[in-house]
Amino acid sequence: MVTPEEVDTEETATALAEAPEKPGNLTRLKLSALGNRPYKCPEVIPAWWKLRSTHSSVSGLFDTLHLVRRERSQQNKAETRGRLHSDAQDLLRAAIVFTSAGVDASVQALIEHSVPALITRPGTPRDKYETFVEEQARAPKVEDSFLAALKSQDPRPELLSLYVQSKTKASFQGSGDLRTRAASSLGITNQQVPRGRFTSLDAFFTARNDVAHRLDMDNVTRADAAPPRKLRVQEEVRSMCDEALLLVRDLIKETAVNLAACR
């Protein structure tokens, strides 16, 4: 039996507590716990709180999904095995989108607050930054923003700001983008977070694109009928979202390790 203490919002907790029992398979989806954030590392705090907020929001969607299925089961006096109803499907799709947004927000904050400290010592983060400056300077047509940074009284913070913007201005488009744009700029090695942890998110990013850009709708084949939609499986969605959030957690923790070496 789900208790109010296990959910994140008072409203959902009350509803879950008051909802009657029902027949059928109503397993409640739960994300893995994030554990404690790294301490004595203020640079990672903004990213950690964004991750915590995302975890809470996605958990709330899973709680709502559980409640919706309980109520539908009771109303219909039927078991819940089989295909999920459309409202339950939409909650699963929302969980994918919320997770994706949280990955972007958390990792972008991690880069923004950590890179300035990481480039103060020799290593991959500084190499990536210096490569960016060299590429900008040698471009066939130099960007106005780069020229303005060079002309400022103190070019270094302006150039660094441009570099951080280049890493954070767009959503991460896939596991490879997350690895090359985020992990490398943070100096995270394969030993810290293996390549396989990133490639395992390929299915998540595919699902994110399908939901965010097409609402899981297939190409329309008939003008007089609603397009078919991809059906989501509860455990698959929970696993994808969980894996994505745990990877961000580990990126934060390993960045804290790298930052400690800069002290």
N, C-alpha and C positions, 0 to 999 in steps of 0.2 A: 504494500500500500504506500502510495506516495504521500509524504507529509509536507505541510507548508514550509518547514525549515529547509527542504531540499530544493526549493525553487527560488528564483531571484526577485520576483515582484510580489507584493502583498496581494494584489488583485488576482493574479494567477494562482497563488497559493491557496487563497480562499476558495476559488472555483474548483480547484483540484480536490480540496478537502471535502467540499459539499457535494461533488458529483457522485452519483450512486455507482455501485459496482456493476459490472457488465460481463457478458460472455465474450469469448474470443481471445485472440492474441493481441494484447495491448502493451507490448514492451515499450517502456519509456526510454527514449534516446538520451544518452548522457555523453558529454565530452570529457576527455581526460582532464584531470586537475593540472593547473599550470605550475603549482608549487610557489616558492618564494622568489621574488626578484633578486637580482644581484645587489648587494649592498656596497656602500662606499664607492659608488660609481654614478654620480648624478647625471651623466650624459645619457644614460639609458632609461632614465625614469619616464620621460614623455612617451617613449615607445612602449614601455611596459604598461603604462596606464591605458594607452590605446588598445593594446592587446587584451588587457583585462576587460575593458568595456566591450570589445568585440565578442569575447568569450561569453560574457553575461548576456548580450543580445541574442546570440545564436542559441544559447541554452534556453532563453526565454521562448524562442520560436519552437524549440523542441517540446517544451512544456505545453505550449499552446496546442501543438499538434496532438499531443497525448490527450489533452482535455477535449479537443474537437472530436477525436475518435471515440472517446468514452461516451460523450453525449450522443453522437450519432448511433452508436451501438445500442444505447439504452432506448432511444426514440424508436429505432427500427426493430428492437428486440431480436437482433440478429448478431451473428458472429462477425468479427472484423477481418477475417482472413480473406485474402484475395486482393484485387486491385483497389488502390486508395482512391477515395473520392477526389474531385477536382480541387476542393478547398484544401485538402490535406496535401495534394501535389503542389499547390502554390506555396504552402508553408515550407516545403522542402526546397523549392526553387528560391524562396526568400533566404533561406539559410545559406545557400550557395553564394548568393549575391552579397549578403551581409559579411560572410567570411572573406570574400574577395576584397571588399571595401576595407575591411579591417587589416588585411595583409598589406594593402597599399599604404594605408595611413600609418601603421606601426613601423614598417620598414623605412618609409620615407622619413619619419621622425627620427629613426635610428641613424640614418645617414646624415641628416641635417645636424644633429647634435653631437655626433661622434667623430665624423671625418675631420673637423678642424683640429681636434686633439691628436688623432691618429697620424696626421701628416707631419707632425712635429719631429718624428724620428724616422730614420731610414727603414724602408720596407715597402711592401706592395701598395699600401694606401698612398704614400708619397710618390711612388713611381707612377701610379695611375693619374695622380693630380698633375705631375710634371709633363706627362704625355699629353694630357688634355691641353695644357698651356702651349706646348710646342705645336700641336696640331692646329690650334686656333691661330697661332702666329704665322704658320706656313700655309694657311688656306689660300686658295686662289683669290677669294674675295673675303677679306677679314670682316667679321661681324661688327656692326656699330657698337654693340654693347661691349665687345672686347676692347675696341679702341678707347671707349669712354673709361673703362677700367684702367687701362694703361696710363691715361692722362690724369687720373685722379691723384691727389696728393699722396695717398697711401695705396698703391695698386694691389698689394697682397690680399687684404680682406675682400676687395672687390673681385679679384680673380677667383678667390676661393668661393665666393658667393655664386659666381657664374658656374663653377664646377659643380657645386652642390645642386644648383638648379638643373643642370644637365642630367643629374642622376635621379631627381625627384619630381620633375615636372609632369611626367606621364605615368599611367598605370603600368604595372608589370604585365607583359603580354604572354608570358609563359615561364616554364621552369628555367629555361636557358637564360632568359632575360633577367630573372630574379637572381640567378647565380652570377652572371657576368656583370650586371649593373650594380647589384647590392653587395653580394658576398665579397667580390674582389675589391671593391672600394673600401670595405671594412677590414680587409686583410685576413678574412676567414679562409683557412686552408682546407684541403680535402681531408686532412686528418681531424680537423675540428668538426666539420660537417661534410660527410662524404657526398660525392656527386650523386650517388643513387638516391639520397634524400630529396634532391631537387627533381630528378627525373620522375620520381614516384608521384609528383604532383601534376604530371601531364594530363591525367584524366580529370583532375579538378579544374585545370584551366580550360580544358575543352568544354566541360559542363558550364563553367562560368560564361564562356562566350556564347554557348547555345542559349542560355537563359537570358543573359544581358542584352544580346543583340537580336534574338529571335523568339524569346519567350518559349523556347523549346518547341516551336512550331515547325513542322516540315514544310517543304515547298508546296504551295497550293496546286493541286491537280484539277480541282473542280471549282468553278466560280460560284456555284450554288450550295456549297457545303463548307462547314468550318474545317480548317486544316487540321490534320492529325497532329498530336503533340507527343513528344517523347515522355515516357512514363519513368518517374524516378522511384528508386527502391530505398526504403528508409535506411537500412544499415549501410548501403553504399554511400549515401549522402552523409550520414554521420561520420563514416570512416574518412571520406575525403576532407570534410571540414576539420575534423580532428587532426589529421595529418598536417594540413596546412598551418593550423594554429600552433601545433607543437614545433614545427620547423621554425616559425617566427620566434617562438620562445627560445629555441636553441641558438638562433642567430643573435638574439639579444644577449644571452649568457656568454657566448663566445666573444662577442664584441667587448663585453665587460672584461674578459680575460686579456684581450689585446690592449684595451685602454690601460689596464693595470701596469702593463709593461712600459707605458709612456710616462708614468709618474716619476 
